[in-house]
Amino acid sequence: MDDGTSFAKVAETLEQVSSTTSKILKVKHLAELLRILRPEEVGPVVRMVLGRPLRGEKKDMLQIGYSTLLEVILDISGSEQKELHRLYLEHGDLGEVCFHLFERKKEVPLFEKSLTVKSVTNSFENISKVSGKGSKGTKERYLKSLFLNAKPIEAKYLVKMLTGEMRTGMVEGLVEEAVSNAFGIDREEARRLHTILGDVAILAEKAARGELKSVRLCQFTPCSFMLAETAKDAHHVVEHFGKEVYAEFKYDGIRAQIHKLNNEVRIYSRRLEDVTEFFPEVRERAEKSVHNFIIDGEIVPFRDSKPLSFQWLQKRLRRLSGLAEIMKDVPVEYFAFDILLFNDKETYMLPLKERVSILERAIEGTGLKLAKREKVREEGEIERLFELSKSLGYEGLVLKDPDTPYSLGKRGADWLKLKKELDTIDAVIVAAEYGHGKRAGLLSDYTFAVRSKNGFVVVGKAYSGLTDREIEEMTERLNQITTEDLGFIKKVKPEIVLEIAFDSVQKSNRHDSGFALRFPRIKRIRYDKTAEQADTIDKVRQIYYLQGQRDK
Ligand code: AMP
C-alpha cells in the first residue's frame, strides 16, 4: 500500500536546509520538497518544518516534558545519561545529540516500518489528544513507537519538532518564498494571501490544491494583525511622521479580532486562536450590530470605569468552569481601533482616516467601545496625551499615520508605540545553563534572583542582551564559582550582578519568590555592585503594586 512521502525525505531536506546559510538555497531545497508532496501532506510538512507540527489552536498541545523525551531517547538508543550530557555539551542541541545516540541504537522493532509524513502527523495528533491521569505513560508509549522506527536523521528532526527548537534558519518568510517558487505564485501575491490566511501552512496547502483564486478576507478565517514599531520618545514620533497623526491610547489587554457574519460572532487572539467562549459579553455586544464585519481591537479587564492590570485577564483565559463568577470578578471592555471588512467590502486597503469612520458605523449601538483617539502634531501634545493615558492606567500611546492602509501581518513604521519605561532590577545570577548553536558549551542562560529575608529568591531567567565576548567572559567566571554541576545547569555562588530591564512584574508559582519579571532583558553587567547591593524582593513587590495600583 502506498502511504505517501517518507518522513526521511522531510528530514533529509531539513538537513540540507540547515547545512547552508544561503537563503536562496534554503528556499530552493524546501520548494523541491513541496513540489513532490501530495497536496494533503503540504500543510503538515510546512508545520513540521517550522517546528510547530500541530495546526492552529492545538499548537501547544503536544506538551511533552523534556524528561519524558529524554527517557524515551535513552531507552531506545540504549545509552547512558552520562553520554547524553557529554554529547549535549559538545553540540548544545538535543536533536543533534539524538542523531549521535541513534546511530548506535540497539533496540530494533520486530517489524520495522518506515515513517511517513502521514504516520508522523498521526502520531503527533494522537499525542496531542492524550490528557488526564496516566497521560505521561500513554504519551511515552506513542513516542516510543515513533522513535523505534526512526532512522538517526529522522530522530534528530523529530526531537527538534517536538521541542519546537528547529534552528534550521527556515523562517516563515522563506517558507512563503518556497511556496511561491514551488507553485508558481507571484511573490507579492503570496505575501498578500499569506497575511489574509494568517497561516503559511494553509497558504501552502491551498496553493498545492490550486485553491488560491478564491481566497479573500472573510469571516472566521482570522488574519494576521498589523503591529507597531517602538518609538523612543515624543521627539522621535514627530521626526518620524513630520505631519499630523492619530494618537490612540495603548490598551494593555489582549489583542482581539472580532468576526461577525449575521448571527454568528467569533473572537480571535493574536495567535489566531478562537477565544470566543472566554468572552461571552464581548460576543453579545458584537451581536447587536446590524452590520457584518471583521474589526481589530483590544480586550481590557475593566472595573469601576478603570482598567485593571493585564494579569487579571489570565483568570478569564484559564478555565471555563465558574465563568459567570469570574466574569463578575473581572469584567472586560473591548476597545476597537480598526476595521478590515465591512459588510461585503474589504476595507483594510483604505487609509486609516476612512477606516475609522466606517468602524464607528460598524459598532454603533453595540456596547463595544471606540479606542480613544486624538489628532496630534507637536511634541508637547503627544507628551500631554501620553501622561493622560498613563494617569488613567493605560500603557502609553500608539501613533498612527492616517493615510496608510492596514498592513496585515506587518510590523511597520506606519504605527509607532510609545510605552512607559519601567524601573530596572539589579539581580544576582544563581544558576546558569548552556546555550545552543554557536553558544554550545557556553553558559549563556542565566537564572537570576533578588535578596530576601530568607536569602536569594529567583525572579526570572534571561538569555538576551550580552555580547559574545561578554558571554565567554561570563562562562569563565561562572565556572569558577560553580557550587553544583547538574549537567545541563550549574548552580553558582551568588556573586555576579546584572541589571535587568523587563516589561512588567507578574505573580508566579514557578519561582520561589512568587514573582516573575515578564520579558526580561540583560541591560548590563553591574561590575560595580556586589551581591549584597543587589535589589530586594521588596522592590519587585513594590513595582508589582505600582504597576497594578489600578487593580484596587
Ligand atoms: P507591545 O505588546 O508592547 O508590542 O504593543 C503592541 C500591542 O499594543 C498590540 O499588539 C496591541 O495588542 C496593543 N494595543 C493597545 N492599544 C492599541 C492601539 N490603540 N492600536 C494598536 N495596538 C494597540
Residues whose N, C-alpha, C, O or C-beta is under 5 A from the ligand:
A	BS01	AMP	E248 F249 K250 Y251 R255 E298 F337 A371 V398 K417
